[in-house]
Amino acid sequence: MSFIKEQENYITNIINNLGYEVDNIPILPSGKRELGTFQLNIAMILAKKYHKNPMDIANEIVSKLDRFENINIANPGFINFSFRDVDVLKYLNLVLNDFNLLVDKHQEKLVFLDYGGANAAKALHVGHMRSPNIGEAMRRLANLLGDKTISDVHIGDLGRQAGMLISEIKKREPDLVFFDENYEGEFPKVNYTPSDLGEMYVKANLDAISNETRMEEVREITAEIDKGNQRYIALWKQLVDISLVTIKEVYQKLNCHFDLWEGELDSFKDVPQMLEVLNPYLYESNGAMVMDVKEDADTKEMPPLIVIKQDGATIYATRDLATIYSREKRFQPDEIWYFTDNRQSLYFEQVFRASYKSGLVRDNCKLMHFGFGTINGKNGKPYKTRDGGVMELGNLIDLIKEEITPKMKDGIKNKDEVIDKLTIATLKYSDLMSFRNTDYIFDLEKFASFDGKTGPYLLYTVVRLKSLLRKSNIDNFNFTKIENSEFLDIILKILELPNILNRSYNDKSLNYVTDFLFDLASLFNKFYNNYHILTEEDTTVKNNYLALVKLVYLVISNLLNVLAIEEVDEM
């Protein structure tokens, strides 16, 4: 349990013992440091509930507080106070050996995370970036706070993209056995590269858009796969495996981990049983099978969910429902989190309602969609290449690398590896810096800067911290005194961390963590510039400085790990 949480429990018990009913009393940073470093506003809240004077309630509470110092009351009932240095330092000395003491663990639950969602037929583009970045960071944060997690990349490996690619291969190589209805032997291995697939997909897509006959062929092939055509399925599975090579390489660069590499194809086996569960709720509408998901409390239109198309084929919803059914059957998760863009919010609401209404999942299994905004260029429109095309994610990574490389000094060991880490830090920090739900502008020059609110700035701070610790030649660090006001500023910031982590977890947004990291790094760098840490002549003062360095490094290092950003030793 964190120090702040322990003090909040202490205050809550005092107030309950005074006869007031409260659940948890938040300790807030004080806006007026001269009155105290922290404050409580509970007296005003209780005054409204119990129809009493807030100053009287504040005085009641203050009379029982014996752990704090500098206690005072400001109108209309704010209680200001400071923690005793001895208590804070005792706690921080424990934290130096166990970062988890800065974390308020919650009751363990099993969370299933669905993020990634790459299209198996083409290269990852910029639009695919936010889902793995946010999802991976949330997985790591959930683990830090005590959850068990299962993550699934959930590849988009079914649908029209399959029809597109196979139709193009059929056009180019019509004699392949995959297109022979009478062939019954083993299927040969095809010899395509990820680049080949990308080129063929673009060509097929352009042809189908302008040629209805070609589009109809794409639809027919897609429907055949859906019906279980083994020749097409065998070919498509090979194409998916080829595509996954590049997809996995990009996800690996982003430091994204997936326990499961499943996709829509994996849901096929569960569709029949899922439909048995849904059947009592389905009805025919314009030839399709649909399900009503509207509720009496709805104030906006909620259309029925289409489950089976007019031609009898499955669609995204069919396969997502089958996937939910499978996850419930195999894992019984307490919660399932989906990370996709905001445009899919209505769709997921329909799918979730259908799942609960039909009993595909338990009522106490929480299905949740966490949408996110788009990545835009400086013109405020979705990020594109210079010629207006869709920017591949690999190309964006290369652009960042080109921006960073000239800034690197000579003589750095493993220079290429350092540049790669700085590149990913730039991309990830900028992507996680905005509140999840909002759009943001990707400014390459700004985000790749070594100064300001950027990933490289944080890694530069880490390099400085590690250098100080390495040169100190000290293994055991220990606080004995809070040396000055800048020293105190850093400690007070670190004491905020448990609330920052919980807020980030509750909102499923990492911007609180990125803001905290920048604030802490800025406070430390200000301290570093004002005080001579390694050359301090007073041994006691120097040891306190170094203990602070160790603490700041411990916090920043662990939070960078949450963001899936790797450290560097020099830059």
Secondary structure, 3 states (H helix, E strand, C coil): CCHHHHHHHHHHHHHHHCCCCCCCCCCEECCCHHHCCEEECHHHHHHHHHCCCHHHHHHHHHCCCCCEEEEEEECCCEEEEEECHHHHHHHHHHHCCCHHHHCCCCCCCEEEEECCCCECCCCCEHHHCHHHHHHHHHHHHHHHCCCEEEEECCEECCCHHHHHHHHHHHHHCCCCHHHCCCCCCCCCCCCCCHHHHHHHHHHHHHHHHHCHHHHHHHHHHHHHHHHCCHHHHHHHHHHHHHHHHHHHHHHHHCCCCCCECCEHHHHHHHHHHHHHHHHHHEEEECCEEEECCCCCCCCCCCCCEEEECCCCCECHHHHHHHHHHHHHHHHCCCEEEEEEEHHHHHHHHHHHHHHHHHCCCCCCCEEEEEEECCEECCCCCECECCCCCECEHHHHHHHHHHHHHHHCCCCCCCHHHHHHHHHHHHHHHHHHCCCCCCCEECCHHHHCCCCCCCHHHHHHHHHHHHHHHHHHCCCCCCCCCCCCHHHHHHHHHHHCHHHHHHHHHHHCCCHHHHHHHHHHHHHHHHHHHHCCCCCCCCHHHHHHHHHHHHHHHHHHHHHHHHCCCCCCCCC
